[in-house]
């Protein structure tokens, strides 16, 4: 879809989610939407006590810029 922001993910184990890709339509870029997607995904991982594998470069960048302990302890090495 070209009119929606999306975050693609896949469960790759019983308690492991691979956060694969964020995409924001060109018309909506620069408004912090990808940042909201990244935060929501990581908050979900924490709330559900999952482990996250970060394939998405943007979510990797988000964690680097927001190295909150609750995020870091839920990352899969």
Biopython code that builds the backbone (N, CA, C, O; Angstrom):
import numpy as np
from Bio.PDB.StructureBuilder import StructureBuilder

atoms = [
    (1, "UNK", "N", (0.835, -1.192, 0.000)),
    (1, "UNK", "CA", (0.000, 0.000, 0.000)),
    (1, "UNK", "C", (0.877, 1.252, 0.000)),
    (1, "UNK", "O", (1.881, 1.310, 0.711)),
    (2, "UNK", "N", (0.504, 2.233, -0.783)),
    (2, "UNK", "CA", (1.297, 3.454, -0.850)),
    (2, "UNK", "C", (0.707, 4.583, -0.028)),
    (2, "UNK", "O", (1.242, 5.692, -0.019)),
    (3, "UNK", "N", (-0.395, 4.309, 0.664)),
    (3, "UNK", "CA", (-1.009, 5.368, 1.455)),
    (3, "UNK", "C", (-0.984, 5.073, 2.948)),
    (3, "UNK", "O", (-1.647, 5.757, 3.728)),
    (4, "UNK", "N", (-0.225, 4.059, 3.349)),
    (4, "UNK", "CA", (-0.168, 3.683, 4.758)),
    (4, "UNK", "C", (1.280, 3.484, 5.197)),
    (4, "UNK", "O", (2.132, 3.024, 4.436)),
    (5, "UNK", "N", (1.519, 3.847, 6.438)),
    (5, "UNK", "CA", (2.809, 3.529, 7.045)),
    (5, "UNK", "C", (2.701, 2.111, 7.601)),
    (5, "UNK", "O", (1.674, 1.734, 8.165)),
    (6, "UNK", "N", (3.759, 1.336, 7.440)),
    (6, "UNK", "CA", (3.730, -0.046, 7.902)),
    (6, "UNK", "C", (5.032, -0.413, 8.604)),
    (6, "UNK", "O", (6.089, 0.168, 8.361)),
    (7, "UNK", "N", (4.909, -1.388, 9.470)),
    (7, "UNK", "CA", (6.062, -2.025, 10.081)),
    (7, "UNK", "C", (5.883, -3.516, 9.845)),
    (7, "UNK", "O", (4.928, -4.122, 10.331)),
    (8, "UNK", "N", (6.805, -4.098, 9.099)),
    (8, "UNK", "CA", (6.736, -5.526, 8.822)),
    (8, "UNK", "C", (7.498, -6.276, 9.898)),
    (8, "UNK", "O", (8.594, -5.878, 10.293)),
    (9, "UNK", "N", (6.905, -7.365, 10.366)),
    (9, "UNK", "CA", (7.537, -8.189, 11.387)),
    (9, "UNK", "C", (7.149, -9.640, 11.161)),
    (9, "UNK", "O", (6.204, -9.942, 10.432)),
    (10, "UNK", "N", (7.888, -10.519, 11.791)),
    (10, "UNK", "CA", (7.595, -11.943, 11.689)),
    (10, "UNK", "C", (8.062, -12.621, 12.968)),
    (10, "UNK", "O", (9.156, -12.353, 13.464)),
    (11, "UNK", "N", (7.221, -13.499, 13.492)),
    (11, "UNK", "CA", (7.656, -14.323, 14.618)),
    (11, "UNK", "C", (8.578, -15.399, 14.057)),
    (11, "UNK", "O", (8.194, -16.145, 13.156)),
    (12, "UNK", "N", (9.784, -15.475, 14.585)),
    (12, "UNK", "CA", (10.777, -16.434, 14.101)),
    (12, "UNK", "C", (11.095, -17.489, 15.151)),
    (12, "UNK", "O", (12.011, -18.293, 14.977)),
    (13, "UNK", "N", (10.367, -17.482, 16.194)),
    (13, "UNK", "CA", (10.494, -18.437, 17.290)),
    (13, "UNK", "C", (9.305, -18.232, 18.193)),
    (13, "UNK", "O", (8.478, -17.348, 17.968)),
    (14, "UNK", "N", (9.229, -19.049, 19.209)),
    (14, "UNK", "CA", (8.076, -18.967, 20.107)),
    (14, "UNK", "C", (7.938, -17.585, 20.753)),
    (14, "UNK", "O", (6.831, -17.065, 20.888)),
    (15, "UNK", "N", (9.051, -17.005, 21.143)),
    (15, "UNK", "CA", (9.037, -15.718, 21.843)),
    (15, "UNK", "C", (9.983, -14.707, 21.189)),
    (15, "UNK", "O", (10.450, -13.776, 21.844)),
    (16, "UNK", "N", (10.265, -14.894, 19.895)),
    (16, "UNK", "CA", (11.198, -14.013, 19.188)),
    (16, "UNK", "C", (10.493, -13.402, 17.983)),
    (16, "UNK", "O", (9.914, -14.106, 17.155)),
    (17, "UNK", "N", (10.556, -12.087, 17.907)),
    (17, "UNK", "CA", (9.954, -11.387, 16.774)),
    (17, "UNK", "C", (11.059, -10.649, 16.015)),
    (17, "UNK", "O", (11.897, -9.968, 16.606)),
    (18, "UNK", "N", (11.035, -10.802, 14.702)),
    (18, "UNK", "CA", (11.994, -10.116, 13.841)),
    (18, "UNK", "C", (11.314, -8.854, 13.310)),
    (18, "UNK", "O", (10.366, -8.935, 12.529)),
    (19, "UNK", "N", (11.800, -7.700, 13.734)),
    (19, "UNK", "CA", (11.277, -6.418, 13.257)),
    (19, "UNK", "C", (12.031, -6.114, 11.967)),
    (19, "UNK", "O", (13.191, -5.702, 11.994)),
    (20, "UNK", "N", (11.355, -6.323, 10.832)),
    (20, "UNK", "CA", (12.030, -6.401, 9.543)),
    (20, "UNK", "C", (12.139, -5.099, 8.760)),
    (20, "UNK", "O", (13.166, -4.840, 8.133)),
    (21, "UNK", "N", (11.092, -4.278, 8.790)),
    (21, "UNK", "CA", (11.099, -3.140, 7.865)),
    (21, "UNK", "C", (10.037, -2.123, 8.270)),
    (21, "UNK", "O", (8.918, -2.488, 8.629)),
    (22, "UNK", "N", (10.397, -0.853, 8.208)),
    (22, "UNK", "CA", (9.407, 0.219, 8.348)),
    (22, "UNK", "C", (9.323, 0.934, 7.011)),
    (22, "UNK", "O", (10.310, 1.062, 6.287)),
    (23, "UNK", "N", (8.128, 1.391, 6.704)),
    (23, "UNK", "CA", (7.947, 2.133, 5.456)),
    (23, "UNK", "C", (6.875, 3.196, 5.664)),
    (23, "UNK", "O", (5.786, 2.922, 6.168)),
    (24, "UNK", "N", (7.214, 4.409, 5.262)),
    (24, "UNK", "CA", (6.296, 5.537, 5.371)),
    (24, "UNK", "C", (6.145, 6.136, 3.967)),
    (24, "UNK", "O", (7.143, 6.373, 3.287)),
    (25, "UNK", "N", (4.919, 6.377, 3.535)),
    (25, "UNK", "CA", (4.722, 6.970, 2.208)),
    (25, "UNK", "C", (5.470, 8.298, 2.082)),
    (25, "UNK", "O", (5.595, 9.048, 3.050)),
    (26, "UNK", "N", (5.956, 8.573, 0.894)),
    (26, "UNK", "CA", (6.714, 9.803, 0.641)),
    (26, "UNK", "C", (5.994, 11.051, 1.150)),
    (26, "UNK", "O", (6.622, 11.946, 1.715)),
    (27, "UNK", "N", (4.699, 11.107, 0.951)),
    (27, "UNK", "CA", (3.923, 12.290, 1.334)),
    (27, "UNK", "C", (3.918, 12.533, 2.840)),
    (27, "UNK", "O", (3.611, 13.640, 3.284)),
    (28, "UNK", "N", (4.255, 11.513, 3.633)),
    (28, "UNK", "CA", (4.194, 11.633, 5.094)),
    (28, "UNK", "C", (5.568, 11.552, 5.760)),
    (28, "UNK", "O", (5.662, 11.568, 6.987)),
    (29, "UNK", "N", (6.612, 11.468, 4.974)),
    (29, "UNK", "CA", (7.958, 11.365, 5.558)),
    (29, "UNK", "C", (8.345, 12.668, 6.237)),
    (29, "UNK", "O", (7.873, 13.748, 5.882)),
    (30, "UNK", "N", (9.217, 12.531, 7.223)),
    (30, "UNK", "CA", (9.711, 13.694, 7.950)),
    (30, "UNK", "C", (8.791, 14.165, 9.055)),
    (30, "UNK", "O", (9.005, 15.237, 9.623)),
    (31, "UNK", "N", (7.777, 13.390, 9.369)),
    (31, "UNK", "CA", (6.821, 13.771, 10.417)),
    (31, "UNK", "C", (6.953, 12.915, 11.680)),
    (31, "UNK", "O", (6.143, 13.041, 12.598)),
    (32, "UNK", "N", (7.959, 12.052, 11.733)),
    (32, "UNK", "CA", (8.173, 11.227, 12.921)),
    (32, "UNK", "C", (7.322, 9.967, 12.973)),
    (32, "UNK", "O", (7.210, 9.333, 14.022)),
    (33, "UNK", "N", (6.725, 9.605, 11.853)),
    (33, "UNK", "CA", (5.841, 8.438, 11.849)),
    (33, "UNK", "C", (6.637, 7.150, 12.045)),
    (33, "UNK", "O", (6.214, 6.282, 12.808)),
    (34, "UNK", "N", (7.762, 7.008, 11.383)),
    (34, "UNK", "CA", (8.587, 5.804, 11.559)),
    (34, "UNK", "C", (9.055, 5.686, 13.003)),
    (34, "UNK", "O", (9.163, 4.584, 13.540)),
    (35, "UNK", "N", (9.329, 6.812, 13.622)),
    (35, "UNK", "CA", (9.740, 6.821, 15.026)),
    (35, "UNK", "C", (8.626, 6.273, 15.917)),
    (35, "UNK", "O", (8.887, 5.513, 16.850)),
    (36, "UNK", "N", (7.391, 6.659, 15.627)),
    (36, "UNK", "CA", (6.250, 6.140, 16.387)),
    (36, "UNK", "C", (6.076, 4.637, 16.162)),
    (36, "UNK", "O", (5.758, 3.900, 17.095)),
    (37, "UNK", "N", (6.285, 4.187, 14.928)),
    (37, "UNK", "CA", (6.200, 2.758, 14.635)),
    (37, "UNK", "C", (7.264, 1.980, 15.411)),
    (37, "UNK", "O", (6.977, 0.937, 15.998)),
    (38, "UNK", "N", (8.489, 2.496, 15.410)),
    (38, "UNK", "CA", (9.587, 1.829, 16.112)),
    (38, "UNK", "C", (9.310, 1.758, 17.605)),
    (38, "UNK", "O", (9.479, 0.706, 18.221)),
    (39, "UNK", "N", (8.886, 2.868, 18.187)),
    (39, "UNK", "CA", (8.589, 2.891, 19.621)),
    (39, "UNK", "C", (7.461, 1.926, 19.968)),
    (39, "UNK", "O", (7.559, 1.182, 20.944)),
    (40, "UNK", "N", (6.405, 1.934, 19.187)),
    (40, "UNK", "CA", (5.270, 1.040, 19.450)),
    (40, "UNK", "C", (5.696, -0.424, 19.371)),
    (40, "UNK", "O", (5.288, -1.237, 20.201)),
    (41, "UNK", "N", (6.514, -0.760, 18.377)),
    (41, "UNK", "CA", (6.975, -2.141, 18.238)),
    (41, "UNK", "C", (7.833, -2.560, 19.427)),
    (41, "UNK", "O", (7.656, -3.650, 19.971)),
    (42, "UNK", "N", (8.752, -1.704, 19.825)),
    (42, "UNK", "CA", (9.626, -2.037, 20.954)),
    (42, "UNK", "C", (8.855, -2.081, 22.267)),
    (42, "UNK", "O", (9.119, -2.936, 23.111)),
    (43, "UNK", "N", (7.916, -1.178, 22.444)),
    (43, "UNK", "CA", (7.077, -1.209, 23.648)),
    (43, "UNK", "C", (6.271, -2.505, 23.700)),
    (43, "UNK", "O", (6.095, -3.083, 24.773)),
    (44, "UNK", "N", (5.781, -2.963, 22.549)),
    (44, "UNK", "CA", (5.051, -4.230, 22.482)),
    (44, "UNK", "C", (5.956, -5.397, 22.881)),
    (44, "UNK", "O", (5.549, -6.272, 23.645)),
    (45, "UNK", "N", (7.175, -5.404, 22.365)),
    (45, "UNK", "CA", (8.133, -6.461, 22.706)),
    (45, "UNK", "C", (8.354, -6.499, 24.213)),
    (45, "UNK", "O", (8.377, -7.573, 24.815)),
    (46, "UNK", "N", (8.516, -5.332, 24.819)),
    (46, "UNK", "CA", (8.731, -5.256, 26.264)),
    (46, "UNK", "C", (7.489, -5.729, 27.019)),
    (46, "UNK", "O", (7.594, -6.550, 27.930)),
    (47, "UNK", "N", (6.323, -5.218, 26.648)),
    (47, "UNK", "CA", (5.077, -5.567, 27.340)),
    (47, "UNK", "C", (4.772, -7.056, 27.267)),
    (47, "UNK", "O", (4.258, -7.637, 28.224)),
    (48, "UNK", "N", (5.086, -7.672, 26.137)),
    (48, "UNK", "CA", (4.792, -9.096, 25.951)),
    (48, "UNK", "C", (5.956, -9.997, 26.371)),
    (48, "UNK", "O", (5.885, -11.218, 26.233)),
    (49, "UNK", "N", (7.028, -9.386, 26.885)),
    (49, "UNK", "CA", (8.235, -10.086, 27.322)),
    (49, "UNK", "C", (8.786, -10.989, 26.222)),
    (49, "UNK", "O", (9.057, -12.171, 26.437)),
    (50, "UNK", "N", (8.942, -10.404, 25.048)),
    (50, "UNK", "CA", (9.493, -11.106, 23.894)),
    (50, "UNK", "C", (10.953, -10.720, 23.712)),
    (50, "UNK", "O", (11.458, -9.829, 24.395)),
    (51, "UNK", "N", (11.619, -11.387, 22.799)),
    (51, "UNK", "CA", (12.946, -10.980, 22.335)),
    (51, "UNK", "C", (12.772, -10.442, 20.928)),
    (51, "UNK", "O", (11.943, -10.937, 20.164)),
    (52, "UNK", "N", (13.551, -9.431, 20.588)),
    (52, "UNK", "CA", (13.455, -8.820, 19.263)),
    (52, "UNK", "C", (14.763, -8.975, 18.510)),
    (52, "UNK", "O", (15.845, -8.731, 19.044)),
    (53, "UNK", "N", (14.639, -9.381, 17.274)),
    (53, "UNK", "CA", (15.753, -9.359, 16.331)),
    (53, "UNK", "C", (15.485, -8.158, 15.425)),
    (53, "UNK", "O", (14.399, -8.036, 14.859)),
    (54, "UNK", "N", (16.463, -7.282, 15.288)),
    (54, "UNK", "CA", (16.261, -6.044, 14.537)),
    (54, "UNK", "C", (16.894, -6.126, 13.154)),
    (54, "UNK", "O", (18.079, -5.838, 12.986)),
    (55, "UNK", "N", (16.109, -6.514, 12.180)),
    (55, "UNK", "CA", (16.564, -6.515, 10.800)),
    (55, "UNK", "C", (16.450, -5.116, 10.210)),
    (55, "UNK", "O", (17.269, -4.724, 9.379)),
    (56, "UNK", "N", (15.451, -4.371, 10.629)),
    (56, "UNK", "CA", (15.181, -3.036, 10.104)),
    (56, "UNK", "C", (16.267, -2.049, 10.539)),
    (56, "UNK", "O", (16.518, -1.877, 11.732)),
    (57, "UNK", "N", (16.906, -1.403, 9.561)),
    (57, "UNK", "CA", (17.963, -0.439, 9.888)),
    (57, "UNK", "C", (17.407, 0.731, 10.686)),
    (57, "UNK", "O", (18.098, 1.267, 11.552)),
    (58, "UNK", "N", (16.176, 1.134, 10.412)),
    (58, "UNK", "CA", (15.637, 2.292, 11.114)),
    (58, "UNK", "C", (15.400, 1.968, 12.593)),
    (58, "UNK", "O", (15.666, 2.801, 13.459)),
    (59, "UNK", "N", (14.911, 0.786, 12.879)),
    (59, "UNK", "CA", (14.690, 0.415, 14.286)),
    (59, "UNK", "C", (16.035, 0.239, 14.991)),
    (59, "UNK", "O", (16.152, 0.555, 16.175)),
    (60, "UNK", "N", (17.043, -0.256, 14.290)),
    (60, "UNK", "CA", (18.396, -0.320, 14.856)),
    (60, "UNK", "C", (18.855, 1.085, 15.249)),
    (60, "UNK", "O", (19.394, 1.290, 16.336)),
    (61, "UNK", "N", (18.636, 2.039, 14.360)),
    (61, "UNK", "CA", (19.008, 3.436, 14.608)),
    (61, "UNK", "C", (18.214, 4.004, 15.795)),
    (61, "UNK", "O", (18.762, 4.715, 16.638)),
    (62, "UNK", "N", (16.922, 3.678, 15.847)),
    (62, "UNK", "CA", (16.073, 4.171, 16.935)),
    (62, "UNK", "C", (16.598, 3.680, 18.287)),
    (62, "UNK", "O", (16.672, 4.452, 19.243)),
    (63, "UNK", "N", (16.959, 2.407, 18.366)),
    (63, "UNK", "CA", (17.467, 1.849, 19.625)),
    (63, "UNK", "C", (18.797, 2.503, 19.988)),
    (63, "UNK", "O", (19.061, 2.783, 21.157)),
    (64, "UNK", "N", (19.630, 2.744, 18.979)),
    (64, "UNK", "CA", (20.923, 3.395, 19.236)),
    (64, "UNK", "C", (20.720, 4.803, 19.806)),
    (64, "UNK", "O", (21.470, 5.244, 20.677)),
    (65, "UNK", "N", (19.703, 5.496, 19.306)),
    (65, "UNK", "CA", (19.412, 6.849, 19.770)),
    (65, "UNK", "C", (18.593, 6.864, 21.059)),
    (65, "UNK", "O", (18.554, 7.879, 21.754)),
    (66, "UNK", "N", (17.944, 5.754, 21.381)),
    (66, "UNK", "CA", (17.102, 5.630, 22.576)),
    (66, "UNK", "C", (17.450, 4.330, 23.291)),
    (66, "UNK", "O", (16.630, 3.412, 23.338)),
    (67, "UNK", "N", (18.665, 4.240, 23.852)),
    (67, "UNK", "CA", (19.124, 2.971, 24.445)),
    (67, "UNK", "C", (18.519, 2.708, 25.831)),
    (67, "UNK", "O", (19.237, 2.563, 26.820)),
    (68, "UNK", "N", (17.205, 2.651, 25.877)),
    (68, "UNK", "CA", (16.530, 2.418, 27.149)),
    (68, "UNK", "C", (16.794, 0.992, 27.622)),
    (68, "UNK", "O", (16.765, 0.057, 26.822)),
    (69, "UNK", "N", (17.051, 0.821, 28.915)),
    (69, "UNK", "CA", (17.367, -0.520, 29.434)),
    (69, "UNK", "C", (16.295, -1.559, 29.091)),
    (69, "UNK", "O", (16.620, -2.705, 28.782)),
    (70, "UNK", "N", (15.030, -1.164, 29.146)),
    (70, "UNK", "CA", (13.965, -2.124, 28.848)),
    (70, "UNK", "C", (14.011, -2.591, 27.389)),
    (70, "UNK", "O", (13.606, -3.714, 27.091)),
    (71, "UNK", "N", (14.498, -1.747, 26.484)),
    (71, "UNK", "CA", (14.659, -2.159, 25.091)),
    (71, "UNK", "C", (15.869, -3.075, 24.956)),
    (71, "UNK", "O", (15.786, -4.150, 24.363)),
    (72, "UNK", "N", (16.988, -2.637, 25.512)),
    (72, "UNK", "CA", (18.242, -3.377, 25.364)),
    (72, "UNK", "C", (18.161, -4.789, 25.922)),
    (72, "UNK", "O", (18.745, -5.714, 25.357)),
    (73, "UNK", "N", (17.446, -4.961, 27.020)),
    (73, "UNK", "CA", (17.362, -6.312, 27.608)),
    (73, "UNK", "C", (16.453, -7.246, 26.834)),
    (73, "UNK", "O", (16.437, -8.450, 27.091)),
    (74, "UNK", "N", (15.698, -6.706, 25.892)),
    (74, "UNK", "CA", (14.813, -7.541, 25.079)),
    (74, "UNK", "C", (15.329, -7.762, 23.654)),
    (74, "UNK", "O", (14.621, -8.305, 22.805)),
    (75, "UNK", "N", (16.566, -7.337, 23.405)),
    (75, "UNK", "CA", (17.143, -7.555, 22.080)),
    (75, "UNK", "C", (17.814, -8.911, 22.038)),
    (75, "UNK", "O", (18.476, -9.329, 22.988)),
    (76, "UNK", "N", (17.632, -9.582, 20.932)),
    (76, "UNK", "CA", (18.306, -10.851, 20.731)),
    (76, "UNK", "C", (19.713, -10.546, 20.233)),
    (76, "UNK", "O", (19.890, -9.759, 19.304)),
    (77, "UNK", "N", (20.705, -11.165, 20.847)),
    (77, "UNK", "CA", (22.102, -10.908, 20.420)),
    (77, "UNK", "C", (22.356, -11.323, 18.988)),
    (77, "UNK", "O", (23.471, -11.171, 18.490)),
]
sb = StructureBuilder()
sb.init_structure("model")
sb.init_model(0)
sb.init_chain("A")
sb.init_seg("    ")
for serial, (resi, resn, name, xyz) in enumerate(atoms, 1):
    if name == "N":
        sb.init_residue(resn, " ", resi, " ")
    sb.init_atom(name, np.array(xyz, "f"), 0.0, 1.0, " ", f" {name:<3s}", serial, name[0])
structure = sb.get_structure()
